[in-house]
Amino acid sequence: MENVEKVIDEKIQGKALVTENKKENSKKLFIESYGCQMNMNDSEIVAAILDKEGYNTTQILEEADLVLVNTCSIREKAETTVRNRLKKYNAVKKVNKNMKVGVLGCMAERLKEKFLEEEKIVDLVVGPDAYKDLPNLLEEVYEGRDAVNVILSKDETYGDVAPVRLNSNGVSAFVSITRGCDNMCTFCVVPFTRGRERSRDPKSILEEIRQMVDKNFKEITLLGQNVDSYLWYGGGLKKDFKKASEIAQATAVDFAQLLDMCATEFPKTRFRFSTSNPQDMSLDVIYTMAKHKNICKYIHLPVQSGSNKMLKAMNRQHTREEYMELVDNIFKIIPEMALSQDMIVGFCGETEEDHKDTLDLMEYVKYDFGFMFAYSERPGTLAGKKMDDDVPQAIKKRRLQEVIALQQKHSLYRTQQHLGKIEEVLIEGTSKKNPNEWKGRNTQNTVIVFPKEHYKLGDFVNVKVEDCTSATLKGTAVGYSDNN
């Protein structure tokens, strides 16, 4: 996933999932997830598969028959946390002898031998494409054998498993449209942990959205490591498209078409998507966004660096100039578009000149917000194997501070553009700071808080923006929008 750190929402890390319990289910599953939204989504798929095997979820670790941790390989912090959690599980396991422990997800793929053989801390290791194999793997475990399946698949998209929605606000839901990634960015471990890119059948995507809409969800985010390269031609890997028959190629569905299908079929539902890759973003997508009021005017468009030398070292398939041209075209077609960035500072070989290029690019775009990190080497990546992590920590830190300070300035500039306007907001929940205020987001993905009055969760409301900080708009509701 385009440097997925961005979607690592600190609030939901390590939360035990909660589903509706079935009376007939006799076993208890404790499952917690770390990492990106794809991981949270995968845990919902796992809960759905195990629900059929007689497992209800529990939030009490001590009473669980099966404990699963869904892991992330992107940041060291996530890995350290997971290791500490495994120690905790094992302490409980000494008391509860029947409890089985398993590791799912990206870290499973990378550290399978370590977990099972060297450290003997788990009974079960399951990679991101093998969740359907869980019932067989559990049988193995209960017969006293270790079970591993980390085989990455060419075609598993879980299109036929309806995820059990967990810990949801009941208003917004995520629907996965692709799995895996073909972009070999040198800093990223995703292609190795989640495999090559494949897309999900549009029919199954629309069907899952229909189920969500029937349950009253108002906003759907289409999710993929790289949504712009979505391509359905009957199944199989994206890279094998050229080998497909002429008819398969001619009737293929790309991301702009999928977006158009979703927005047309569900005109009262708001659509977002994440994450975009500049090299795969076609202007067709922007024209589709312009055509539909219910597609939010916001794109997360990671660039990672403003320097051509760094972009090349990162194996990003675009230059600084191409990125700027794309941004120009986006603003030409949709002037009110909001853009956000991912930025890595202090990548291998980065000079002051390269750093200045990044600040300069930020001045050019003036992003609404961003996700900024100092580079840290991940084992298993190309940079980890072949490049020198040679920028001193102190310099990384200083450059990161400069990037963050500039971003805050731009964020304030962007929120100020909303002052005095009346904007449609979808109510997502109560404001953290004030229980008498709702919070929601406008089409640009900016958070807006306003007095609750008689409005309800899930309402589309027009709000007059009266004040702002660099992160939040404040206002007063002036009535329902025509979308309810």
C-alpha positions in Angstrom: 0.0 0.0 0.0 1.3 3.3 -1.0 3.2 3.9 2.3 0.3 2.8 4.4 1.5 4.4 7.6 -1.0 7.1 6.8 -4.0 5.0 7.4 -2.6 3.7 10.6 -5.2 5.2 12.9 -3.6 5.2 16.4 -7.1 5.1 18.1 -7.9 1.7 16.7 -4.6 -0.1 17.1 -4.9 -3.3 19.1 -8.6 -3.0 19.8 -10.3 -6.3 20.3 -13.0 -6.8 17.7 -16.6 -7.1 18.7 -19.3 -8.8 16.7 -22.9 -9.8 17.3 -22.8 -13.1 19.2 -24.7 -16.1 18.1 -26.3 -18.3 20.7 -25.3 -21.5 18.9 -21.6 -20.6 18.8 -19.8 -22.2 21.7 -16.2 -21.1 21.2 -14.6 -17.8 21.9 -12.3 -15.8 19.6 -10.2 -12.9 20.7 -8.8 -11.0 17.7 -6.9 -7.7 17.7 -5.4 -5.8 14.8 -2.5 -3.5 14.2 -1.6 -1.5 11.1 -3.5 -0.1 8.2 -7.2 -0.1 7.3 -6.6 -3.1 5.0 -5.7 -5.1 8.2 -8.8 -4.0 10.1 -10.8 -5.0 7.0 -9.1 -8.4 6.9 -9.9 -9.1 10.6 -13.6 -8.6 9.7 -13.2 -11.3 7.0 -11.5 -13.6 9.5 -14.3 -13.1 12.0 -16.8 -13.9 9.3 -15.0 -17.2 8.4 -14.6 -18.3 12.0 -18.2 -17.3 12.9 -19.2 -20.2 10.6 -16.8 -22.4 12.6 -18.7 -21.7 15.9 -16.6 -18.8 17.2 -18.1 -15.7 18.9 -15.8 -12.8 19.5 -14.9 -11.8 23.1 -13.1 -8.9 24.6 -11.8 -10.9 27.5 -8.5 -12.4 26.6 -8.6 -14.8 29.6 -11.7 -16.6 28.4 -10.7 -17.1 24.7 -10.2 -20.5 23.1 -8.4 -18.9 20.2 -6.4 -15.7 20.2 -5.4 -14.1 16.9 -3.3 -11.0 16.3 -3.4 -9.4 12.9 0.0 -7.8 12.2 1.7 -5.2 10.2 5.2 -5.1 8.9 5.4 -1.5 7.9 6.8 0.0 11.1 9.1 -1.3 13.7 6.8 0.1 16.4 4.0 -2.2 15.2 6.3 -5.2 15.3 7.6 -4.5 18.8 4.0 -4.0 20.0 3.0 -7.4 18.5 5.9 -9.2 20.2 4.9 -7.7 23.5 1.4 -8.8 23.0 2.5 -12.3 22.2 4.4 -12.4 25.5 1.2 -11.4 27.3 -0.9 -14.1 25.5 1.7 -16.7 26.5 1.4 -15.7 30.1 -2.3 -16.3 29.9 -1.7 -19.6 28.0 0.2 -21.0 30.9 -3.1 -20.7 33.0 -5.5 -21.5 30.2 -3.9 -24.6 28.7 -6.4 -25.1 25.9 -5.9 -21.6 24.4 -4.4 -21.5 21.0 -2.5 -18.4 19.7 -2.1 -17.4 16.0 -0.4 -14.6 14.1 -2.2 -13.3 10.9 -1.2 -10.8 8.3 1.9 -9.2 7.0 4.3 -10.0 9.8 3.2 -13.7 9.6 4.5 -13.9 6.1 7.8 -12.4 7.0 8.6 -14.1 10.3 7.0 -17.5 10.0 10.1 -19.6 10.9 10.9 -17.3 13.9 7.5 -17.5 15.4 7.0 -21.2 15.1 10.4 -22.8 15.3 12.9 -20.5 17.0 10.6 -18.8 19.5 7.8 -21.4 19.7 5.4 -18.6 20.7 2.5 -19.4 18.4 0.5 -22.4 17.2 -0.6 -21.0 13.9 0.7 -18.6 11.3 -1.6 -17.4 8.5 -0.6 -15.0 5.7 -3.0 -12.4 4.2 -4.2 -14.6 1.4 -4.8 -17.8 3.4 -7.7 -16.9 5.7 -10.1 -19.3 4.0 -7.7 -22.1 5.0 -8.3 -21.2 8.7 -10.8 -24.1 9.4 -8.2 -26.7 8.1 -5.4 -25.0 9.9 -7.3 -25.0 13.2 -8.0 -28.7 12.8 -4.2 -29.3 12.5 -3.6 -27.2 15.6 -6.2 -29.1 17.7 -4.5 -32.4 16.6 -1.3 -31.0 18.1 0.6 -29.9 15.0 1.8 -26.4 14.2 0.0 -25.0 11.2 1.3 -22.6 8.6 -0.1 -21.1 5.4 1.6 -18.1 4.1 1.3 -18.9 0.4 0.5 -15.7 -1.5 -2.2 -16.2 -4.0 -2.7 -15.1 -7.6 -6.4 -14.7 -7.3 -7.7 -14.6 -3.7 -9.7 -11.4 -3.2 -12.2 -12.6 -0.6 -14.9 -11.4 -3.0 -17.3 -14.0 -1.7 -16.8 -13.5 2.0 -19.1 -10.7 3.4 -17.0 -9.2 6.2 -18.6 -8.9 9.7 -18.5 -5.2 10.3 -16.8 -4.5 13.6 -16.3 -1.5 15.9 -18.0 0.6 13.2 -19.6 3.9 13.7 -22.5 2.5 11.6 -22.1 5.4 9.1 -18.9 4.7 7.1 -17.7 1.4 5.9 -14.6 0.2 3.9 -14.9 -2.2 0.9 -11.7 -3.8 -0.5 -11.4 -3.7 -4.3 -7.9 -4.9 -4.8 -5.2 -6.9 -2.9 -1.5 -6.8 -3.2 0.7 -4.4 -5.0 3.0 -4.5 -8.1 4.9 -1.3 -7.4 8.3 -2.2 -6.1 9.0 1.0 -4.1 12.4 0.4 -2.5 11.2 1.5 1.0 8.1 -0.7 1.1 7.6 -4.3 2.2 4.0 -4.7 0.9 4.6 -6.5 -2.4 6.5 -9.2 -0.4 4.0 -9.6 2.4 0.7 -9.1 0.4 1.8 -10.5 -3.0 1.1 -9.3 -6.5 -1.8 -7.1 -7.5 -5.2 -8.5 -8.3 -8.6 -6.9 -8.6 -12.0 -8.0 -7.3 -15.0 -8.7 -9.5 -17.1 -5.5 -9.8 -20.3 -7.5 -9.3 -19.1 -8.7 -5.9 -18.0 -5.1 -5.0 -21.4 -3.6 -5.9 -23.1 -6.5 -4.0 -21.1 -5.7 -0.9 -21.9 -2.0 -1.2 -25.6 -2.9 -1.6 -25.5 -4.9 1.7 -23.9 -1.9 3.4 -26.5 0.6 2.0 -29.3 -1.7 3.1 -27.8 -1.6 6.6 -28.0 2.2 6.4 -24.3 3.0 5.9 -24.0 6.4 4.2 -20.4 6.5 3.1 -18.2 3.8 1.5 -14.5 4.0 1.0 -13.1 1.8 -1.7 -9.9 0.4 -0.4 -6.7 -1.0 -2.1 -3.0 -0.8 -1.8 -3.3 1.2 -5.0 -6.9 1.8 -6.2 -6.0 3.5 -9.4 -4.6 0.4 -10.9 -7.8 -1.5 -10.3 -8.4 -3.6 -13.4 -11.0 -6.4 -13.7 -10.8 -8.6 -16.8 -12.3 -11.8 -15.4 -9.8 -12.5 -12.6 -6.1 -13.1 -12.3 -3.1 -10.9 -11.8 -2.9 -7.4 -13.1 0.5 -8.1 -14.7 -1.1 -10.9 -16.8 -3.6 -8.6 -18.4 -1.6 -8.4 -21.7 -2.0 -12.2 -22.0 -5.8 -12.0 -21.7 -8.0 -12.7 -24.7 -9.1 -9.7 -26.9 -12.6 -9.9 -25.6 -11.4 -9.9 -22.0 -9.3 -6.9 -22.7 -12.1 -5.1 -24.5 -14.6 -5.6 -21.8 -12.2 -4.9 -18.8 -13.3 -2.5 -16.1 -10.8 0.1 -14.9 -11.0 2.2 -11.7 -12.7 5.2 -13.4 -15.4 2.9 -14.7 -15.8 1.1 -11.3 -16.1 4.5 -9.6 -18.8 5.6 -12.1 -20.7 2.3 -11.6 -20.7 2.8 -7.8 -21.7 6.4 -7.9 -24.5 5.9 -10.5 -26.0 2.8 -8.8 -26.0 4.4 -5.3 -26.7 8.1 -5.8 -27.5 8.8 -2.1 -24.2 7.2 -0.9 -21.0 9.1 -0.5 -17.9 7.5 -2.0 -14.2 8.0 -1.1 -11.2 5.9 -2.1 -7.7 5.2 -0.8 -4.9 5.0 -1.8 -3.9 6.6 -5.1 -0.6 6.2 -6.8 0.4 9.2 -9.0 1.9 7.0 -11.7 -1.4 5.1 -12.2 -3.8 8.0 -11.8 -5.6 8.7 -15.0 -7.5 11.9 -15.6 -10.6 9.7 -16.4 -10.8 9.2 -12.6 -10.9 13.0 -12.1 -13.5 13.5 -14.8 -15.6 10.8 -13.1 -15.2 12.6 -9.8 -16.3 15.9 -11.4 -19.4 14.2 -12.9 -20.8 12.9 -9.6 -21.8 15.0 -6.6 -21.6 11.9 -4.4 -17.9 11.2 -5.0 -15.9 13.2 -2.5 -13.6 15.8 -3.8 -10.5 14.5 -2.0 -7.5 12.5 -3.1 -4.8 11.1 -1.0 -1.9 11.4 -3.5 1.4 10.3 -1.9 4.5 11.7 -3.4 7.1 10.7 -0.8 9.7 13.3 -1.9 9.9 16.4 -4.1 13.4 15.4 -5.4 13.8 13.5 -8.7 16.9 11.9 -7.4 15.0 10.5 -4.3 12.0 9.5 -6.4 14.3 7.5 -8.6 16.1 5.9 -5.6 12.6 5.0 -4.2 11.7 3.5 -7.5 8.6 5.8 -7.8 7.6 5.6 -11.5 7.1 9.4 -11.9 9.2 12.6 -11.8 8.6 15.7 -9.8 7.5 17.5 -13.0 5.0 14.8 -14.0 3.5 14.9 -10.5 3.2 18.7 -10.7 1.5 18.4 -14.1 -1.0 15.9 -12.6 -1.7 18.3 -9.8 -2.3 21.2 -12.2 -4.7 19.1 -14.2 -6.6 18.0 -11.1 -7.1 21.6 -10.0 -8.1 22.6 -13.5 -10.8 20.0 -13.6 -11.9 20.3 -10.0 -10.7 23.6 -8.4 -12.2 22.7 -5.0 -10.3 19.4 -4.8 -8.4 18.6 -1.6 -5.1 16.8 -1.8 -3.1 15.1 1.0 0.4 13.7 0.9 2.7 11.0 2.3 6.3 12.3 2.8 9.4 10.4 3.8 12.3 12.6 4.9 15.9 11.4 5.2 15.7 8.5 2.7 19.1 6.9 1.7 21.4 9.6 0.2 19.1 12.6 0.7 21.0 15.9 0.6 19.9 19.3 1.7 19.2 20.1 -1.9 16.8 17.1 -2.1 15.1 18.3 1.1 14.7 21.8 -0.3 13.0 20.2 -3.4 10.5 18.6 -1.1 9.7 21.9 0.7 9.5 23.6 -2.7 7.0 21.0 -4.0 4.9 21.4 -0.9 4.8 25.2 -1.5 3.6 24.4 -5.0 0.8 22.1 -4.1 -0.2 23.4 -0.6 -1.7 20.1 0.6 -4.7 20.1 2.9 -3.0 17.7 5.2 -0.3 15.1 5.2 1.4 12.1 6.8 5.1 12.7 7.4 7.8 10.3 8.5 11.5 10.1 8.9 12.8 7.1 7.0 13.5 3.9 8.9 14.8 0.8 7.2 12.5 -2.2 7.0 13.9 -5.7 6.7 13.0 -7.4 3.4 12.8 -4.2 1.3 15.1 -3.4 -1.6 16.4 -0.4 0.3 17.1 -2.5 3.3 19.2 -4.9 1.2 21.0 -2.6 -1.1 21.1 1.0 0.2 22.9 2.8 2.9 20.6 4.4 5.5 23.2 7.2 5.7 21.3 10.3 6.8 22.0 10.9 10.6 19.1 10.7 12.9 19.5 14.4 14.1 19.3 15.6 10.5 16.2 13.4 9.8 14.6 14.9 12.8 15.3 18.5 11.8 14.0 17.9 8.2 10.9 16.2 9.5 10.2 19.2 11.8 10.6 21.6 8.8 8.2 19.5 6.7 5.6 19.3 9.5 5.8 23.0 10.2 5.3 23.9 6.5 2.4 21.4 6.3 0.7 23.0 9.3 0.9 26.4 7.6 -0.7 25.0 4.4 -3.4 23.2 6.4 -4.4 26.4 8.0 -4.4 28.2 4.7 -6.6 25.5 3.3 -9.1 25.4 6.2 -9.4 29.2 6.0 -10.7 28.9 2.4 -13.8 27.3 3.9 -14.7 30.3 6.2 -18.1 31.7 5.4 -19.2 28.9 3.1 -22.1 26.5 3.6 -20.9 22.9 3.2 -22.5 19.5 3.3 -21.4 17.4 6.2 -22.1 13.7 7.0 -22.5 13.3 10.8 -20.1 10.5 11.9 -20.2 10.8 15.7 -19.9 13.1 18.7 -17.1 15.5 18.9 -14.3 14.3 21.2 -13.9 17.7 22.9 -17.6 18.5 23.4 -20.4 16.0 24.0 -22.9 18.6 22.8 -21.4 18.8 19.3 -21.5 16.5 16.3 -18.4 15.9 14.2 -18.4 15.0 10.5 -16.5 15.6 7.3 -17.2 17.7 4.3 -16.5 16.5 0.7 -12.8 17.6 1.1 -12.4 15.3 4.1 -12.0 18.2 6.5 -13.5 17.6 10.0 -16.3 19.9 10.9 -17.8 20.3 14.4 -21.1 22.0 15.1 -23.9 22.1 17.8 -26.0 18.9 17.9 -29.5 20.5 18.0 -32.0 18.0 16.6 -29.7 16.3 14.1 -28.9 12.6 14.2 -25.9 10.3 13.5 -25.8 9.6 9.7 -27.7 12.7 8.7 -26.4 14.9 5.8 -26.5 18.4 7.1 -25.6 21.8 5.6 -23.2 23.6 7.9 -22.1 27.3 7.8 -18.4 27.5 8.5 -17.6 30.2 11.0 -14.2 29.4 12.5 -11.2 27.1 12.0 -8.0 25.7 13.2 -5.4 24.1 10.9 -7.2 20.7 11.4 -10.8 21.5 12.1 -13.7 23.7 10.9 -16.3 25.0 13.3 -19.8 26.1 12.4 -23.6 26.0 12.8 -26.1 23.7 11.0 -28.5 25.6 8.7 -30.6 22.6 7.7 -30.6 19.2 6.1 -28.9 18.8 2.7 -30.8 17.4 -0.2 -29.0 14.1 0.1 -31.1 12.7 3.0 
